[in-house]
């Protein structure tokens, strides 16, 4: 049996699935973005990335993850009380112990949570990558969203790389086949 493994010496990656929960029936555009999230999550799991899930603490009921993006029993699940995923003390401690790791943020919107998590990760000296092609491009109040996104991108650009999901999934780079 053959298995895909990252080349030795590559940067350890921590994928953070940030608020990937149901909020009604997805639009066709959102369904495409959710599909990219599923592909990246599947790739991350198959190549041995550490994967964690962060949801907002909701009063009374648990958030419902999107189909295909549910945490596995072996993957940690954190509930945040503030804007950033780092508002969960356990998450902050675990990430603080990840010296030399790259934090890859997978979200469906360039929300205050995504930006706050990126800023907090930078504060603890983690390399940060935000998956840009899964972020909302919704036309609702497009000018306001564009302004917010422009400001948010300008804020994080000096220390956060924005990359497409396919840049990570490209099988020809950084992988080798090994016999198991």
VMD Tcl script that draws the C-alpha trace (Angstrom):
set ca {
  {0.00 0.00 0.00}
  {1.26 3.47 -0.85}
  {0.65 6.55 1.22}
  {1.34 10.24 0.58}
  {3.56 11.89 3.18}
  {5.09 15.36 3.36}
  {8.79 15.61 2.61}
  {11.00 15.69 5.68}
  {11.99 19.14 6.80}
  {8.74 20.78 5.73}
  {7.13 23.21 8.15}
  {4.61 21.55 10.48}
  {1.15 22.92 9.79}
  {-1.81 23.38 12.09}
  {-5.14 23.72 10.24}
  {-7.72 25.66 12.22}
  {-11.29 25.20 10.97}
  {-12.84 28.43 12.19}
  {-16.63 28.65 12.66}
  {-17.43 26.20 9.83}
  {-21.04 25.81 10.99}
  {-24.44 25.73 9.34}
  {-26.32 28.97 8.85}
  {-29.19 27.90 6.62}
  {-29.15 26.53 3.10}
  {-25.91 27.49 1.28}
  {-26.07 29.48 -1.94}
  {-24.41 27.94 -5.03}
  {-21.38 30.23 -4.52}
  {-21.15 29.25 -0.86}
  {-21.46 25.57 -1.77}
  {-18.36 25.93 -3.98}
  {-16.42 27.52 -1.12}
  {-17.59 24.79 1.27}
  {-16.37 22.22 -1.28}
  {-12.91 23.83 -1.24}
  {-12.94 23.66 2.56}
  {-13.75 19.94 2.39}
  {-10.93 19.32 -0.09}
  {-8.36 21.14 2.03}
  {-9.51 19.46 5.24}
  {-9.30 16.03 3.58}
  {-5.83 16.83 2.24}
  {-4.65 18.09 5.65}
  {-5.85 14.92 7.36}
  {-4.28 12.63 4.76}
  {-0.89 14.32 4.98}
  {-0.68 14.43 8.77}
  {-1.34 18.09 9.54}
  {-2.65 18.79 13.01}
  {-6.32 19.78 12.68}
  {-8.45 21.61 15.23}
  {-11.93 23.13 15.15}
  {-13.04 26.34 16.82}
  {-16.66 27.43 17.32}
  {-18.24 30.37 19.08}
  {-19.64 29.45 22.48}
  {-23.39 29.53 21.98}
  {-25.79 29.83 24.88}
  {-27.58 26.55 25.33}
  {-27.06 24.60 22.13}
  {-24.05 23.28 20.28}
  {-23.22 24.62 16.85}
  {-23.93 22.28 13.95}
  {-20.86 21.80 11.74}
  {-21.25 21.81 7.98}
  {-21.56 18.35 6.42}
  {-18.13 16.95 5.61}
  {-16.40 19.44 7.92}
  {-17.24 17.78 11.22}
  {-14.41 17.21 13.70}
  {-13.11 13.67 13.97}
  {-13.02 12.18 17.48}
  {-9.21 12.55 17.40}
  {-9.35 16.27 16.54}
  {-9.61 18.87 19.30}
  {-12.70 21.07 19.43}
  {-12.46 24.46 21.15}
  {-15.19 26.94 22.04}
  {-14.15 30.57 21.95}
  {-15.64 33.19 24.24}
  {-14.15 36.22 22.48}
  {-13.45 37.34 18.95}
  {-10.26 35.32 18.46}
  {-9.80 31.56 18.68}
  {-7.06 32.46 21.16}
  {-9.77 33.56 23.61}
  {-9.96 29.87 24.51}
  {-7.12 29.38 27.00}
  {-6.45 25.78 26.05}
  {-6.27 26.66 22.35}
  {-3.90 29.55 23.17}
  {-1.66 27.26 25.23}
  {-1.56 24.54 22.56}
  {-0.77 27.05 19.81}
  {1.86 28.71 21.97}
  {3.64 25.34 22.18}
  {3.77 25.02 18.37}
  {7.21 26.57 17.85}
  {8.10 26.86 14.17}
  {4.63 25.80 13.01}
  {2.46 27.49 10.43}
  {-1.13 28.23 11.43}
  {-3.44 27.78 8.43}
  {-6.81 29.45 8.98}
  {-9.77 27.96 7.10}
  {-12.90 30.12 7.31}
  {-15.86 31.09 5.14}
  {-15.59 34.84 5.80}
  {-12.94 37.41 6.50}
  {-14.67 37.96 9.80}
  {-13.41 39.70 12.92}
  {-12.76 36.17 14.22}
  {-10.48 35.29 11.29}
  {-8.61 38.59 11.53}
  {-8.42 38.44 15.34}
  {-7.10 34.88 15.25}
  {-4.46 35.85 12.68}
  {-3.35 38.82 14.78}
  {-3.19 36.73 17.97}
  {-1.20 34.01 16.16}
  {1.26 36.61 15.00}
  {1.59 37.84 18.59}
  {2.83 34.37 19.64}
  {5.28 34.22 16.69}
  {3.39 31.72 14.55}
  {3.58 31.95 10.78}
  {0.01 32.55 9.58}
  {-1.71 31.68 6.30}
  {-5.33 32.54 5.57}
  {-7.03 30.49 2.85}
  {-8.35 33.28 0.63}
  {-10.45 31.42 -1.93}
  {-12.87 30.09 0.68}
  {-13.78 33.57 1.90}
  {-17.15 35.09 1.02}
  {-17.50 37.21 -2.09}
  {-21.22 37.80 -1.46}
  {-22.83 40.67 -3.35}
  {-24.94 41.74 -0.37}
  {-23.77 45.26 0.46}
  {-20.74 44.64 -1.76}
  {-19.27 48.12 -1.32}
  {-19.33 47.86 2.48}
  {-17.92 44.34 2.43}
  {-15.19 45.41 -0.01}
  {-14.21 48.30 2.26}
  {-14.06 46.06 5.32}
  {-12.12 43.40 3.42}
  {-9.66 45.97 2.05}
  {-9.00 47.29 5.55}
  {-8.72 43.79 7.02}
  {-6.33 42.61 4.29}
  {-4.20 45.75 4.71}
  {-4.08 45.10 8.45}
  {-2.90 41.49 8.17}
  {-0.85 41.59 4.95}
  {2.47 42.45 6.61}
  {2.52 39.14 8.49}
  {-0.23 36.88 7.08}
  {0.05 35.15 3.74}
  {-3.20 34.76 1.83}
  {-3.12 31.64 -0.34}
  {-5.53 29.54 -2.37}
  {-6.54 26.09 -1.08}
  {-5.15 24.49 -4.26}
  {-1.68 25.81 -3.46}
  {-1.63 23.39 -0.51}
  {-3.40 20.55 -2.27}
  {-1.14 20.48 -5.36}
  {0.17 16.94 -5.11}
  {3.28 17.53 -7.22}
  {4.94 19.82 -4.68}
  {6.41 18.71 -1.39}
  {5.14 15.11 -1.33}
  {6.58 11.70 -1.87}
  {5.13 8.20 -2.05}
  {6.26 5.71 0.55}
  {5.47 2.04 0.85}
  {3.67 1.16 4.07}
}
mol new
graphics top color blue
foreach p $ca { graphics top sphere $p radius 0.5 }
foreach p [lrange $ca 0 end-1] q [lrange $ca 1 end] { graphics top cylinder $p $q radius 0.2 }
display resetview
